Amino acid sequence: MDSIGTESAFEVAARARALEATGRSIIHLQIGEPDFDTPANVRAAAKRAIDAGMTHYPPFAGLPDLRAAIAADTTARRGFAVEPSNVFVTVGGKGVMVYAIMGLVDPGDEVIVPDPGYPIYDSITRFVGGISVPIPIRMENDFRLDVDELATLITPRTKLLVLNSPANPTGGVLTPGDIERIAELALRHDLVVLSDEIYSRILYDGAEHVSIASLPGMQERTIVLDGFSKTYAMTGWRLGYAIVPDWLVRTYGQLIINTISGVTAFAQAGAIEALRGPQDDVEATVVEFNARRDLIVDGLNAIPGFRCHRPQGAFYVFPEISGTGMTGAQLADRLLNESGVCVLAGTAFGGVGTNHIRISYANSRANLTEALARIRAFAELGASVR
């Protein structure tokens, strides 16, 4: 257990709730959770499923109708043909990560992970005895990895490459050219790719999502991760899914049987409706996130000591804050305790984030405006003290 990490967003959220319990006003910008309700048609489908008696063990890989719906949606949106037999429904997207790393990584194998990046990639790699090799993701490169730098990190021990685009915590989006060059490296060095595409439908300014699995030779060496939490505001439903190549089907099946047996049946019924039903709520959500993104980016860039890149995807910003005279960890701690604004230190996502904080703008425009006012007041007070 000493080797395993954590996801600090949940720990920071607990601290914030403890402060709220004392009567403090806290604006929560720490968790990547849409503040919208799950669409009504999705909720209704799950309710109908319960009333129809869908309360028993499901097939371990997922309901056949849901696997078929995921396969059809993936084929249509990502541009490569998927069979339902290659789809596995998991408890959240984390299940996809855990099974990929447990199934592929032996002690001493190397896994290249984004830094900053979702902390569970690194945590599970170390837990199984693998070696986590960070690929820096820098603001100066629009929060895209440098493919030439990536090439220098590949060794004979490299087993797995983790990609996340659009990315948490930066909102960075890899270009089609980036994806093509990364695919060339994966083919040349016989790498497996875990492609975390959970934010693939949350894009701005004409940004294009290209799944690396759609490129020649890559489907058979790529695990695609997606789910329902972010796109359909279904975080509490705990529904993710994997698209895996034929040679990993048995591995995923074994691991699911040994861990969860299967995913809640009536929740899966709601997911079928999410994919096959109207997509108006998804489109409206992206429009609203776009407006919030512009609000938070423009607001932060007007505050002394902050430099904020305008992301092309997801619902996070990762501003550089060294101009405040503090590290990201120091600033995050003080913003929570002194200003009632809960954000995360950039180091929650890796060493590159030392001078950054992460802000989730999955909150109302009114709350974001108030948060900006509190941050500005804090920054200006600090400047006057200095």
N, C-alpha and C positions, 0 to 999 in steps of 0.2 A: 504493500500500500504506500510505502514511502516514495515510490517512483511515479505515482499517478498525480496528475494536477487537478484542476477544477475549472469551472466557468464562473469567474468572479462576479458576473452580472447578477447572479442570484444572491450571492453573499452581500453585495452592495445594496441590492434591493431590500434585503432583510434589515440592514442598518437604517436605510431610509424609512422603512415602515416603523421601526422602533422609535425614530425621531417623531414621526407623525403621531404615534400613540401618545406622545407627551404634549400634543397640541400644535406642533410646528407645521407650517405650510411647506410642503415639499413638491416640487415639480419633477416628475419622473421621466428622465431622458436616458435611462441606462439600459433598458431591456428592449430587444428587437422584437416587439410585439405590436402588430397593428392595433390601433384603438377602435377600429370598426367592429361591428357585430358580424358574425358569420352570416352570409346571405340567407334570407328567410326560406328560400326554396330548399336549401341544403339542410337547414334545421328541420323543416317539415318532412323531408325524406327520411331522416334518422328517426323522427318520432313515429312515422308510419311503420318503419322497420321494427321498432320495439313492439308496437301494438300487434304486428303480424307474427310476433314470436321469434324474431331474430335475436335471440339472447343466449345462444348456445355456442360451442366451439366452432370457429370458422376453419376452413382449410388453412394449413399452416402458411402457405405462400400468399394467401389472400383470396377473397371471393373471386370466382371466375369472371363475373361481370365487371368487377373493378379492374382486374388485370387486363381484361380486353379493352376497357375504356382507356387505361393508361397507355397500353400499346398503341391504340389508334391515335391518341393525342400526341404521343411522342413522335410517331411516324409523320403526322401532319405538321407539327411545329418544329421539329428538329431535323427533318430531312433525311432520316435513315429508317429503314423498315425494321419494326420491332414485333416479335411474336409474344403473345401473352405468357408463354412458357419461360421467357427471359425476364419477367417482371416479378419482383418480390415486394410485398407490402410490409412495412416495418413500423415500429413504434417511434415515430418522429424520424427526422433525417439522421439523427445520431446513430440509429440502428444501422443505417447503410455504412457509415464510417467505421463503426465498431466491427462489423462483420468483414468489411474489406481488409482492415488492418489485422484482425485476428486470423483471418483465413490465408493471408499472403505473407505476413512478415514474421520471419524467424529471428531469434536472438542474433544481434550483430548486423542484420540487414539495415540498410539506410532508406529513409523515407524523406523526400524533399517536400517541405511544407512552407507555405507563404508566411512571411514575417514583415508586417503584422498579418495575423490570420486567426481564424477561429481556433480557440485554444484546445479543443478536443482532438484535433489532428495530432498535435504534439503529445498530448497527455496519453492517448491510447497507444501511440507508437512506443513511448517509453515503458508503458505498463507491460507490453508483451516482450520487452527486451530489445526492441529495435532502437536505432539511432536516428534521432530527428535532426535533419540538416536544413537550416532555414535559408530560404531564398529571399533576399531583401526586396520589399515593395516600397518604393520611395515616392514622395510627393512630387519631386522634380521630374519624374517619369510618368506623371498623371496617374500614379498608383497602379502602374502596370509593371509586371516583372520584366527585367532585362534578359532577353533570351540568350544573349552572348554570355552573360553572367551565369545563367542557369546551366549552360553547357559546361562551364568550369567546375560545377559542383557534382557532376555525374561521375561515379566511380564504378568499378566492377561489383561493389556491394549494393549499389542502388537498386532497389526492388520496385519502389512505388513513387509516383509523382502526384502530389495533390494540387489540383487547380480549383480556384473559386472565382467565378466571374458571372455576373456582377458580384463584387466582393464585400464581405464583412471583415473588417470594420470600416473600409475606406470608401466604398461605393465605386471603386475602380472597375473598368470594363476592358478586357483584352480585345484587341482589334482582330479582324479576320486574319491579317498578316501575322500577328503574334501567334494565333492558334495554329496556323499552317507551319510555322517554324518550330513550334513546340512539338507538333506531331512528327515532324522529321526527326527530331531528337529521340522521341519515344521509339520510333521504328528502328533507328540506327542502333540504339542501345538496348533494345528489347525490354522497354519499361512498361509496366502497367500504370494506367492513369485513373485516379479517382477524381472525377469531374463534378464538383459541387455546384449545381445549377439551380439552387433553391430560389434564387432571386431573378431567374431568367426572364420573367414577364414584367419586371419592374425596371423599365428603361426610360431614358429621357433624351431629348435633343437628337432624335434619329439614330441613337446608338443601336447597333445590331448585335444580337446574341448568336454566336456560332458554337454549336456543340462540337467538341473535338472528336466525338464518336462518329460524326457525319463525314469525316474525311477518310480518304481511301486507306484501308488497312488498319483503321483505328477502332472500329466497333468491336473487334475481337480482342482488344486489349484495354478497353475502357469500361469502368463502372460509372454510370450516370446516377447522381443523387438528385432527387427532387422531392416535393411534398406539397402539402396543402396549407401549412401554417401561415406562410407569408402572403401567398397569392390570394387565398380565400379567407384570411383572418380566422384560421382554425387552429390556433396554437394549442388550445386545451383539448383538442380532439386527438392529438398525438398520432399523426398520420404522415409517414414518409414513404418513399418507395425507391427501389433500386432497379436499374436496367443493367443486366449483367450478361457477359458473353456466355456461350454454351458451356465452356469448361469450368465456369464458376457456379453453375446452377446447383450442383450437388452440395458444394460448400455452403452456399447461402441457406439451402434447405436444412442441412444439418445444424447450422448455428441457430437458425430460428427455432427449430424444434427443441434445441437444448436450452434456449433462453426464455422465449416468450410464448411458445406454442402457436401463437397467432395473434392478430390484432382485432380489437373489439369489433364484433360483427356489425352492429347497427351503426357504428361510426363509419365503417366502410360503405354502408349503404348511402350515407350522406355524401361521401367522397365521389361515388358514382354520379350523383346528381350534380355535384360541383363541376365535374368535367363535361357532362353531357347536357347540362342545363344552360340557361342564358349566361352570357359572360359580361353583361352590362355592369355588374358591381365591380368586377375586376378592372374594367376600363375606367370607371369613375374613380376608383381608388388610386390608380396611377396618375390621373389628372390632379387629384388632390395632393398626392405626395410630391408631384412636380412643383406645385405652388408652395408647399411647405419647404421644399429644398431651397427654392430661391429666397424665401423669407429668412431661413436660418443662415444661409451662406452670406447673403448681403448684410445681415445684421451682425454676424461675427466679424466680417472684414471691416466693419466700421468701428470695432472696439480695439483700443490700443493693446498691442501685444499679441494679437491674433492674426494668423494667416490661414484662410480656409479655401481649399480647392473645391470647385463645383463638380460634384460627382455625376456620373452618367447612369448610375443604376443603384438598386437597393434603396434603403432609407436611413443612411448614416452619413455623417460628416466626420472627418478626422483632422481637425485643425491643428496646426503647429503653433505652440504657445510659448516658445522660449522667450519671446519678447516681454512676457509678464515677469521674468526673473525667477520663475518656478519650473519644476518638472511637471509632467502631466499628473503624476501621482499626488504631488503636493497641491496642485491646483484643484484636482478632483475632490480631494479631502476637504479643502477649505470651502469650495463652492457648496458642498453638501452641508457642512457644519455652520458656516457663516451666512450663506445666502439661500439655502433651501433649494438648491438646484442639484439634482443627482445625475452625474455623468460618470463615465468610466475612464480610468487612467489608460493611456495608450499601451503601457507595459502589460496590461491584461491580455494583450494579443501578441506580445513578442518584444524583443529588445529594441527594434527600430522605432517603437512607439514611445521612447523615453520622453520626448518633448512634444507629445501629442495627447489629446483626450479624444474619446469617442462620444459623439452625441447621436442618439436616435431621434429622428424627427417624426417618429410614428406617434405623434401627439397632436392635439388640436392647435390651430393657428393662434388661438387666444393664449394657450399655455406656452407656446413657443415665444410669442411676443413678450409675455411676462418673464419668461426665463432669460431672454436677451436683455431685458431691462435690469434684471438682478445681476447678470454677469457684467454688464456695462458699469453698474454702480460699484460692484466689487473691484473691477479693473481700475476704474478712475480713483477709487479710494486708495488702492495700492500704489498707483502712480503718484498720488499726492504725498503718501507716506514716504516713498522712495526719494 
